[in-house]
Amino acid sequence: MGIGRATAIAAGREGAAVAVCDVADAAAEKVAQEIRGSGGKARAYHLDVANEGDVRGAFGRIRTELGPIYGLVNNAGIAGANKPTHQLEEAEWDRVMGVNVKGVFLCTKHAVPDMLRRHAGAIVNLSSIYGLVSAPDVPPYHASKGAVRLMTKTDALFYAKEGIRVNSVHPGFIDTPMVQNYATSLGDRSAVYEQLAALHPMGRVGTAEEIANGIVFLLSDDASFMTGSELVIDGGYTCR
């Protein structure tokens, strides 16, 4: 969905063999079919990024059916409970960390061996503007995206001499199901979207395709001298 869908389609258009991974099997298969229908190569895989057995199994099938993993986009993410820190339940905190942070760790862990063997690879981790600045809401989400930002830099340092680049992308508010659900949870979606648009100097929320273009750039050889970098695509949000 959202940024993941747009990225898979954009990567397929550039000639990548795309493994479309999600816990939502029907949605993943629909995206894979769309890529194949446009002449690309893609397969859908069931994957819960917070479960190492799932990651190991899915990545094994990907290697067998599509070939060694060159590019990894760690995009899976959830917003979590929108409560002050003192009102959060431990399970609410752990769920966000499991998907947003542990998921990046596990997928990176199981993709890197392919990249080491080829001495080449690119990893793109989806952080957020809220990996750079914060706001008085969704504490687990903000903490998780800050963690992703630093995980990116650590792995960039670990693997730079191995030909593996690791970068993070930091979107502003993007018109995706996650943001739509967030807006709906606050009441009048149209009114909330107007407020969100006003947070960005460009006066609008972004599109998933605008983020996907940045991700595919970081995966490509056009970004060959970029690692540990933060690609901020936020309509000017973090300029303030």
SEROGU-251001 format. One record per residue: residue number from 1; residue in three letters; x, y, z of N, C-alpha, C in turn. Coordinates in steps of 0.05 Angstrom, whole numbers, plus 5000, padded with zeros to 4 digits. Example, Ala and Ser with C-alpha at 12.3 -4.5 7.8 and 13.67 -1.06 7.14 Angstrom:
! SEROGU-251001
[rec 1,'ALA',[5264,4886,5156],[5246,4910,5156],[5264,4934,5156]]
[rec 2,'SER',[5257,4955,5142],[5273,4979,5143],[5258,5001,5157]]
! end
This chain:
! SEROGU-251001
[rec 1,'MET',[5017,4976,5000],[5000,5000,5000],[5018,5025,5000]]
[rec 2,'GLY',[5006,5047,4992],[5020,5073,4996],[5047,5074,4983]]
[rec 3,'ILE',[5067,5081,5000],[5095,5085,4990],[5106,5058,4980]]
[rec 4,'GLY',[5100,5036,4994],[5110,5010,4985],[5100,5003,4958]]
[rec 5,'ARG',[5074,5006,4953],[5063,5001,4927],[5076,5018,4905]]
[rec 6,'ALA',[5078,5043,4910],[5090,5062,4890],[5119,5055,4885]]
[rec 7,'THR',[5133,5047,4905],[5162,5040,4902],[5165,5015,4886]]
[rec 8,'ALA',[5149,4995,4892],[5150,4970,4877],[5145,4974,4847]]
[rec 9,'ILE',[5125,4990,4841],[5118,4996,4813],[5140,5012,4800]]
[rec 10,'ALA',[5151,5031,4814],[5173,5048,4802],[5198,5031,4797]]
[rec 11,'ALA',[5204,5013,4816],[5228,4996,4813],[5224,4977,4789]]
[rec 12,'GLY',[5200,4966,4787],[5194,4948,4765],[5196,4962,4738]]
[rec 13,'ARG',[5188,4987,4738],[5189,5003,4713],[5218,5008,4705]]
[rec 14,'GLU',[5237,5008,4724],[5265,5013,4719],[5280,4987,4712]]
[rec 15,'GLY',[5265,4964,4713],[5278,4939,4705],[5285,4920,4727]]
[rec 16,'ALA',[5278,4927,4752],[5284,4909,4774],[5265,4886,4774]]
[rec 17,'ALA',[5275,4863,4784],[5258,4840,4791],[5249,4846,4819]]
[rec 18,'VAL',[5223,4849,4823],[5213,4860,4849],[5199,4838,4865]]
[rec 19,'ALA',[5209,4835,4890],[5195,4819,4910],[5177,4837,4926]]
[rec 20,'VAL',[5151,4834,4923],[5131,4850,4936],[5123,4835,4962]]
[rec 21,'CYS',[5131,4846,4985],[5128,4832,5010],[5108,4847,5028]]
[rec 22,'ASP',[5090,4831,5040],[5070,4844,5058],[5056,4822,5074]]
[rec 23,'VAL',[5044,4830,5097],[5027,4812,5111],[4999,4810,5098]]
[rec 24,'ALA',[4993,4830,5081],[4968,4830,5066],[4972,4817,5039]]
[rec 25,'ASP',[4966,4791,5038],[4973,4775,5014],[4959,4785,4989]]
[rec 26,'ALA',[4934,4791,4991],[4919,4799,4967],[4929,4825,4956]]
[rec 27,'ALA',[4936,4844,4974],[4946,4870,4965],[4973,4866,4952]]
[rec 28,'ALA',[4990,4849,4963],[5017,4845,4951],[5014,4832,4924]]
[rec 29,'GLU',[4996,4813,4921],[4993,4799,4895],[4982,4819,4874]]
[rec 30,'LYS',[4965,4837,4883],[4953,4856,4864],[4975,4874,4852]]
[rec 31,'VAL',[4994,4882,4870],[5016,4899,4860],[5034,4883,4842]]
[rec 32,'ALA',[5040,4859,4849],[5057,4842,4832],[5044,4838,4805]]
[rec 33,'GLN',[5018,4834,4804],[5004,4830,4779],[5006,4856,4762]]
[rec 34,'GLU',[5003,4879,4775],[5005,4904,4761],[5032,4908,4748]]
[rec 35,'ILE',[5053,4901,4762],[5080,4903,4751],[5084,4884,4728]]
[rec 36,'ARG',[5074,4859,4731],[5076,4840,4709],[5060,4849,4685]]
[rec 37,'GLY',[5036,4861,4690],[5019,4870,4669],[5032,4892,4652]]
[rec 38,'SER',[5051,4906,4664],[5065,4928,4650],[5091,4918,4637]]
[rec 39,'GLY',[5095,4891,4638],[5119,4880,4625],[5142,4876,4644]]
[rec 40,'GLY',[5138,4880,4670],[5159,4877,4690],[5159,4849,4702]]
[rec 41,'LYS',[5178,4845,4720],[5181,4819,4733],[5176,4823,4763]]
[rec 42,'ALA',[5157,4808,4774],[5151,4811,4802],[5137,4787,4813]]
[rec 43,'ARG',[5141,4781,4839],[5127,4760,4853],[5119,4771,4881]]
[rec 44,'ALA',[5097,4761,4891],[5088,4770,4918],[5096,4749,4938]]
[rec 45,'TYR',[5103,4758,4962],[5111,4740,4984],[5098,4749,5010]]
[rec 46,'HIS',[5088,4729,5025],[5077,4736,5052],[5101,4741,5070]]
[rec 47,'LEU',[5100,4763,5085],[5122,4770,5103],[5113,4787,5126]]
[rec 48,'ASP',[5117,4776,5150],[5114,4792,5175],[5143,4799,5183]]
[rec 49,'VAL',[5150,4824,5179],[5178,4833,5184],[5187,4830,5213]]
[rec 50,'ALA',[5168,4828,5231],[5175,4826,5259],[5180,4797,5268]]
[rec 51,'ASN',[5178,4778,5249],[5182,4750,5255],[5206,4739,5239]]
[rec 52,'GLU',[5227,4731,5253],[5251,4723,5239],[5247,4698,5222]]
[rec 53,'GLY',[5230,4680,5230],[5224,4656,5214],[5211,4664,5188]]
[rec 54,'ASP',[5193,4683,5189],[5180,4693,5165],[5200,4706,5146]]
[rec 55,'VAL',[5218,4722,5157],[5238,4736,5141],[5257,4716,5128]]
[rec 56,'ARG',[5267,4697,5144],[5285,4677,5133],[5272,4661,5111]]
[rec 57,'GLY',[5247,4652,5115],[5233,4636,5095],[5227,4651,5070]]
[rec 58,'ALA',[5217,4676,5073],[5211,4692,5049],[5235,4699,5033]]
[rec 59,'PHE',[5257,4706,5047],[5281,4713,5032],[5293,4689,5018]]
[rec 60,'GLY',[5290,4665,5030],[5299,4641,5016],[5284,4636,4991]]
[rec 61,'ARG',[5258,4640,4992],[5241,4636,4968],[5248,4657,4947]]
[rec 62,'ILE',[5253,4681,4955],[5260,4703,4937],[5286,4695,4922]]
[rec 63,'ARG',[5306,4686,4936],[5331,4678,4923],[5327,4656,4902]]
[rec 64,'THR',[5310,4637,4909],[5305,4615,4891],[5290,4624,4866]]
[rec 65,'GLU',[5270,4641,4870],[5252,4648,4848],[5259,4673,4833]]
[rec 66,'LEU',[5273,4692,4846],[5280,4717,4832],[5310,4721,4830]]
[rec 67,'GLY',[5326,4708,4847],[5355,4711,4846],[5365,4725,4871]]
[rec 68,'PRO',[5392,4729,4873],[5404,4741,4896],[5392,4769,4901]]
[rec 69,'ILE',[5391,4777,4926],[5380,4803,4934],[5401,4825,4930]]
[rec 70,'TYR',[5395,4844,4914],[5413,4867,4910],[5403,4891,4925]]
[rec 71,'GLY',[5377,4897,4923],[5366,4921,4935],[5345,4913,4956]]
[rec 72,'LEU',[5346,4927,4979],[5326,4923,5000],[5314,4949,5008]]
[rec 73,'VAL',[5287,4950,5008],[5273,4974,5017],[5258,4966,5043]]
[rec 74,'ASN',[5267,4977,5065],[5254,4971,5091],[5232,4992,5095]]
[rec 75,'ASN',[5208,4986,5085],[5186,5005,5085],[5164,4999,5104]]
[rec 76,'ALA',[5162,4974,5113],[5140,4966,5131],[5139,4984,5156]]
[rec 77,'GLY',[5116,4994,5162],[5114,5011,5185],[5086,5016,5194]]
[rec 78,'ILE',[5082,5019,5220],[5056,5026,5232],[5059,5050,5249]]
[rec 79,'ALA',[5037,5065,5253],[5037,5089,5269],[5035,5083,5299]]
[rec 80,'GLY',[5018,5065,5306],[5015,5058,5334],[4996,5076,5349]]
[rec 81,'ALA',[4995,5073,5375],[4976,5087,5392],[4984,5117,5395]]
[rec 82,'ASN',[4964,5134,5392],[4968,5163,5395],[4960,5171,5423]]
[rec 83,'LYS',[4978,5167,5441],[4973,5174,5470],[4998,5187,5481]]
[rec 84,'PRO',[4995,5202,5502],[5020,5211,5517],[5035,5187,5528]]
[rec 85,'THR',[5060,5190,5532],[5078,5168,5540],[5067,5154,5565]]
[rec 86,'HIS',[5058,5169,5584],[5050,5156,5610],[5025,5140,5607]]
[rec 87,'GLN',[5010,5143,5585],[4985,5128,5581],[4989,5103,5564]]
[rec 88,'LEU',[5013,5100,5552],[5017,5077,5534],[5019,5051,5549]]
[rec 89,'GLU',[5009,5030,5537],[5013,5003,5547],[5038,4992,5535]]
[rec 90,'GLU',[5051,4974,5550],[5076,4962,5541],[5072,4948,5514]]
[rec 91,'ALA',[5049,4934,5511],[5044,4920,5486],[5042,4939,5462]]
[rec 92,'GLU',[5031,4963,5467],[5028,4983,5446],[5056,4993,5437]]
[rec 93,'TRP',[5073,4997,5456],[5101,5005,5450],[5116,4983,5435]]
[rec 94,'ASP',[5113,4959,5445],[5128,4936,5433],[5119,4930,5405]]
[rec 95,'ARG',[5094,4934,5399],[5084,4928,5372],[5096,4947,5351]]
[rec 96,'VAL',[5098,4972,5358],[5110,4992,5339],[5140,4986,5336]]
[rec 97,'MET',[5153,4980,5358],[5182,4974,5356],[5187,4948,5341]]
[rec 98,'GLY',[5169,4929,5344],[5172,4904,5330],[5171,4907,5300]]
[rec 99,'VAL',[5153,4923,5290],[5150,4927,5261],[5171,4947,5251]]
[rec 100,'ASN',[5171,4970,5263],[5187,4993,5252],[5217,4991,5257]]
[rec 101,'VAL',[5225,4978,5278],[5254,4976,5285],[5264,4948,5282]]
[rec 102,'LYS',[5252,4929,5295],[5260,4901,5292],[5258,4891,5264]]
[rec 103,'GLY',[5237,4901,5250],[5234,4893,5222],[5257,4902,5204]]
[rec 104,'VAL',[5267,4926,5209],[5290,4936,5194],[5315,4919,5200]]
[rec 105,'PHE',[5318,4913,5226],[5341,4896,5234],[5340,4868,5221]]
[rec 106,'LEU',[5316,4855,5222],[5315,4828,5212],[5318,4827,5182]]
[rec 107,'CYS',[5305,4845,5167],[5307,4844,5138],[5335,4851,5129]]
[rec 108,'THR',[5348,4870,5142],[5376,4877,5136],[5394,4853,5142]]
[rec 109,'LYS',[5390,4840,5165],[5406,4817,5172],[5405,4795,5151]]
[rec 110,'HIS',[5382,4790,5140],[5379,4768,5122],[5383,4775,5092]]
[rec 111,'ALA',[5386,4801,5086],[5392,4809,5059],[5422,4814,5055]]
[rec 112,'VAL',[5435,4823,5075],[5464,4831,5073],[5482,4808,5063]]
[rec 113,'PRO',[5478,4783,5072],[5496,4761,5062],[5497,4759,5031]]
[rec 114,'ASP',[5474,4763,5018],[5474,4763,4988],[5492,4786,4978]]
[rec 115,'MET',[5489,4809,4990],[5504,4833,4982],[5534,4829,4987]]
[rec 116,'LEU',[5541,4817,5009],[5569,4812,5016],[5582,4794,4995]]
[rec 117,'ARG',[5567,4773,4987],[5578,4755,4967],[5583,4769,4940]]
[rec 118,'ARG',[5567,4788,4934],[5570,4802,4908],[5586,4828,4910]]
[rec 119,'HIS',[5592,4835,4935],[5606,4860,4941],[5591,4884,4928]]
[rec 120,'ALA',[5565,4883,4930],[5548,4904,4919],[5520,4902,4931]]
[rec 121,'GLY',[5508,4925,4936],[5481,4925,4946],[5473,4953,4955]]
[rec 122,'ALA',[5447,4956,4957],[5436,4982,4967],[5412,4977,4985]]
[rec 123,'ILE',[5412,4989,5008],[5391,4987,5027],[5379,5015,5032]]
[rec 124,'VAL',[5353,5017,5031],[5339,5042,5036],[5320,5037,5059]]
[rec 125,'ASN',[5324,5052,5080],[5307,5050,5104],[5287,5074,5105]]
[rec 126,'LEU',[5262,5068,5108],[5242,5089,5110],[5241,5099,5139]]
[rec 127,'SER',[5252,5123,5143],[5248,5137,5169],[5225,5157,5165]]
[rec 128,'SER',[5228,5181,5173],[5207,5201,5172],[5218,5228,5179]]
[rec 129,'ILE',[5202,5249,5174],[5210,5275,5185],[5212,5272,5216]]
[rec 130,'TYR',[5197,5253,5227],[5198,5248,5255],[5220,5230,5264]]
[rec 131,'GLY',[5239,5225,5246],[5265,5215,5254],[5285,5238,5257]]
[rec 132,'LEU',[5276,5262,5249],[5293,5286,5250],[5284,5306,5271]]
[rec 133,'VAL',[5258,5310,5272],[5245,5328,5291],[5223,5313,5304]]
[rec 134,'SER',[5208,5326,5323],[5187,5311,5336],[5162,5329,5337]]
[rec 135,'ALA',[5141,5318,5351],[5116,5331,5354],[5102,5318,5378]]
[rec 136,'PRO',[5082,5331,5390],[5070,5320,5414],[5048,5300,5408]]
[rec 137,'ASP',[5056,5278,5395],[5037,5256,5389],[5053,5231,5384]]
[rec 138,'VAL',[5039,5208,5381],[5050,5181,5375],[5079,5176,5384]]
[rec 139,'PRO',[5085,5177,5410],[5112,5173,5419],[5126,5148,5409]]
[rec 140,'PRO',[5113,5125,5407],[5128,5101,5397],[5137,5105,5368]]
[rec 141,'TYR',[5120,5117,5352],[5127,5122,5323],[5151,5139,5321]]
[rec 142,'HIS',[5152,5162,5336],[5174,5180,5334],[5200,5167,5343]]
[rec 143,'ALA',[5198,5152,5365],[5222,5138,5376],[5232,5117,5355]]
[rec 144,'SER',[5213,5103,5342],[5221,5083,5323],[5235,5095,5299]]
[rec 145,'LYS',[5225,5118,5290],[5237,5130,5266],[5264,5143,5272]]
[rec 146,'GLY',[5268,5152,5296],[5294,5161,5304],[5314,5138,5305]]
[rec 147,'ALA',[5304,5115,5315],[5321,5091,5315],[5329,5083,5287]]
[rec 148,'VAL',[5311,5084,5268],[5317,5076,5240],[5338,5095,5228]]
[rec 149,'ARG',[5337,5120,5234],[5357,5139,5224],[5385,5131,5234]]
[rec 150,'LEU',[5388,5124,5259],[5414,5117,5269],[5423,5089,5261]]
[rec 151,'MET',[5404,5071,5258],[5411,5044,5248],[5422,5047,5220]]
[rec 152,'THR',[5411,5065,5204],[5420,5069,5177],[5450,5078,5177]]
[rec 153,'LYS',[5456,5096,5194],[5484,5106,5195],[5503,5085,5205]]
[rec 154,'THR',[5495,5070,5224],[5512,5048,5235],[5518,5028,5213]]
[rec 155,'ASP',[5497,5019,5199],[5502,4999,5178],[5517,5011,5155]]
[rec 156,'ALA',[5513,5036,5149],[5529,5049,5128],[5559,5047,5134]]
[rec 157,'LEU',[5566,5051,5160],[5594,5050,5168],[5604,5021,5167]]
[rec 158,'PHE',[5587,5002,5176],[5595,4974,5176],[5602,4964,5148]]
[rec 159,'TYR',[5586,4972,5129],[5587,4958,5103],[5598,4975,5080]]
[rec 160,'ALA',[5607,4999,5086],[5617,5017,5064],[5639,5003,5048]]
[rec 161,'LYS',[5658,4991,5062],[5681,4978,5048],[5673,4952,5034]]
[rec 162,'GLU',[5648,4943,5038],[5639,4919,5026],[5622,4925,5001]]
[rec 163,'GLY',[5621,4950,4993],[5606,4957,4969],[5576,4959,4973]]
[rec 164,'ILE',[5568,4961,4999],[5539,4962,5005],[5533,4990,5016]]
[rec 165,'ARG',[5514,5003,5003],[5505,5030,5011],[5479,5028,5027]]
[rec 166,'VAL',[5477,5044,5049],[5453,5044,5066],[5445,5073,5070]]
[rec 167,'ASN',[5421,5080,5062],[5411,5108,5064],[5383,5108,5076]]
[rec 168,'SER',[5375,5131,5086],[5348,5133,5097],[5332,5155,5082]]
[rec 169,'VAL',[5306,5151,5081],[5288,5170,5068],[5269,5181,5090]]
[rec 170,'HIS',[5265,5207,5089],[5249,5220,5110],[5226,5236,5097]]
[rec 171,'PRO',[5203,5222,5093],[5180,5236,5081],[5166,5254,5101]]
[rec 172,'GLY',[5154,5275,5090],[5134,5290,5105],[5108,5275,5106]]
[rec 173,'PHE',[5086,5290,5109],[5060,5277,5108],[5053,5270,5079]]
[rec 174,'ILE',[5048,5245,5074],[5043,5235,5047],[5015,5223,5046]]
[rec 175,'ASP',[5002,5226,5024],[4974,5216,5021],[4975,5186,5017]]
[rec 176,'THR',[4976,5172,5040],[4977,5143,5041],[4955,5133,5059]]
[rec 177,'PRO',[4949,5107,5059],[4929,5097,5078],[4936,5103,5107]]
[rec 178,'MET',[4962,5103,5114],[4969,5109,5142],[4961,5137,5150]]
[rec 179,'VAL',[4966,5157,5132],[4959,5184,5138],[4929,5188,5136]]
[rec 180,'GLN',[4916,5175,5118],[4887,5176,5116],[4874,5166,5142]]
[rec 181,'ASN',[4884,5144,5152],[4873,5133,5177],[4879,5151,5201]]
[rec 182,'TYR',[4903,5163,5201],[4910,5183,5222],[4891,5206,5221]]
[rec 183,'ALA',[4885,5217,5197],[4867,5240,5195],[4839,5233,5203]]
[rec 184,'THR',[4830,5209,5196],[4803,5200,5203],[4801,5197,5233]]
[rec 185,'SER',[4822,5188,5246],[4821,5184,5275],[4818,5210,5290]]
[rec 186,'LEU',[4825,5232,5277],[4823,5259,5290],[4797,5273,5285]]
[rec 187,'GLY',[4780,5260,5267],[4754,5272,5262],[4749,5277,5233]]
[rec 188,'ASP',[4746,5302,5225],[4739,5309,5197],[4765,5307,5180]]
[rec 189,'ARG',[4765,5286,5163],[4790,5281,5147],[4797,5305,5130]]
[rec 190,'SER',[4778,5318,5117],[4784,5341,5100],[4797,5364,5116]]
[rec 191,'ALA',[4785,5369,5139],[4796,5390,5156],[4825,5384,5165]]
[rec 192,'VAL',[4829,5358,5172],[4856,5350,5181],[4876,5352,5158]]
[rec 193,'TYR',[4868,5345,5134],[4886,5347,5111],[4893,5376,5106]]
[rec 194,'GLU',[4874,5394,5109],[4881,5422,5106],[4902,5431,5127]]
[rec 195,'GLN',[4899,5421,5151],[4918,5428,5172],[4945,5416,5166]]
[rec 196,'LEU',[4945,5391,5156],[4971,5378,5149],[4984,5393,5126]]
[rec 197,'ALA',[4969,5400,5106],[4980,5415,5083],[4993,5441,5092]]
[rec 198,'ALA',[4981,5454,5112],[4991,5480,5121],[5018,5477,5136]]
[rec 199,'LEU',[5024,5453,5146],[5050,5448,5159],[5073,5449,5140]]
[rec 200,'HIS',[5068,5445,5114],[5089,5443,5094],[5090,5470,5079]]
[rec 201,'PRO',[5113,5483,5077],[5115,5508,5063],[5105,5506,5034]]
[rec 202,'MET',[5106,5483,5022],[5095,5480,4995],[5065,5479,4994]]
[rec 203,'GLY',[5052,5477,5017],[5023,5480,5019],[5007,5456,5012]]
[rec 204,'ARG',[5019,5432,5013],[5004,5408,5007],[5018,5384,5019]]
[rec 205,'VAL',[5004,5361,5021],[5017,5336,5028],[5029,5324,5003]]
[rec 206,'GLY',[5048,5306,5007],[5061,5294,4984],[5047,5270,4973]]
[rec 207,'THR',[5057,5260,4951],[5046,5235,4939],[5065,5212,4943]]
[rec 208,'ALA',[5054,5188,4943],[5071,5165,4946],[5092,5163,4924]]
[rec 209,'GLU',[5084,5171,4900],[5102,5169,4877],[5126,5188,4880]]
[rec 210,'GLU',[5122,5210,4894],[5145,5228,4898],[5166,5216,4917]]
[rec 211,'ILE',[5157,5200,4936],[5175,5186,4954],[5188,5163,4939]]
[rec 212,'ALA',[5172,5148,4924],[5182,5125,4909],[5205,5133,4890]]
[rec 213,'ASN',[5203,5156,4877],[5224,5165,4859],[5250,5169,4874]]
[rec 214,'GLY',[5249,5180,4898],[5273,5183,4914],[5285,5157,4923]]
[rec 215,'ILE',[5268,5138,4930],[5277,5111,4938],[5291,5097,4915]]
[rec 216,'VAL',[5279,5097,4892],[5291,5084,4869],[5317,5097,4861]]
[rec 217,'PHE',[5319,5123,4864],[5345,5137,4859],[5366,5126,4878]]
[rec 218,'LEU',[5360,5123,4904],[5380,5113,4923],[5387,5084,4917]]
[rec 219,'LEU',[5369,5068,4906],[5376,5041,4899],[5394,5039,4875]]
[rec 220,'SER',[5393,5060,4858],[5407,5059,4832],[5436,5067,4834]]
[rec 221,'ASP',[5450,5062,4813],[5478,5070,4811],[5481,5101,4809]]
[rec 222,'ASP',[5459,5115,4803],[5461,5144,4803],[5467,5155,4831]]
[rec 223,'ALA',[5463,5139,4852],[5469,5147,4879],[5494,5133,4890]]
[rec 224,'SER',[5513,5127,4872],[5536,5110,4878],[5554,5121,4899]]
[rec 225,'PHE',[5554,5148,4904],[5571,5160,4924],[5555,5169,4949]]
[rec 226,'MET',[5532,5157,4953],[5515,5164,4976],[5513,5140,4994]]
[rec 227,'THR',[5521,5143,5019],[5515,5123,5040],[5514,5138,5066]]
[rec 228,'GLY',[5496,5128,5084],[5492,5141,5110],[5477,5168,5107]]
[rec 229,'SER',[5466,5173,5084],[5453,5199,5079],[5424,5199,5087]]
[rec 230,'GLU',[5413,5222,5091],[5385,5226,5097],[5372,5241,5073]]
[rec 231,'LEU',[5355,5228,5058],[5342,5241,5036],[5315,5250,5047]]
[rec 232,'VAL',[5313,5276,5050],[5288,5288,5062],[5270,5297,5040]]
[rec 233,'ILE',[5246,5286,5039],[5226,5293,5018],[5201,5302,5033]]
[rec 234,'ASP',[5200,5327,5040],[5180,5336,5060],[5166,5362,5054]]
[rec 235,'GLY',[5168,5371,5029],[5155,5397,5022],[5164,5420,5039]]
[rec 236,'GLY',[5188,5418,5051],[5198,5440,5067],[5192,5439,5096]]
[rec 237,'TYR',[5178,5417,5105],[5169,5415,5133],[5191,5421,5154]]
[rec 238,'THR',[5214,5407,5150],[5236,5409,5170],[5253,5434,5167]]
[rec 239,'CYS',[5246,5452,5148],[5261,5477,5146],[5254,5496,5169]]
[rec 240,'ARG',[5231,5492,5181],[5222,5511,5201],[5238,5509,5227]]
! end
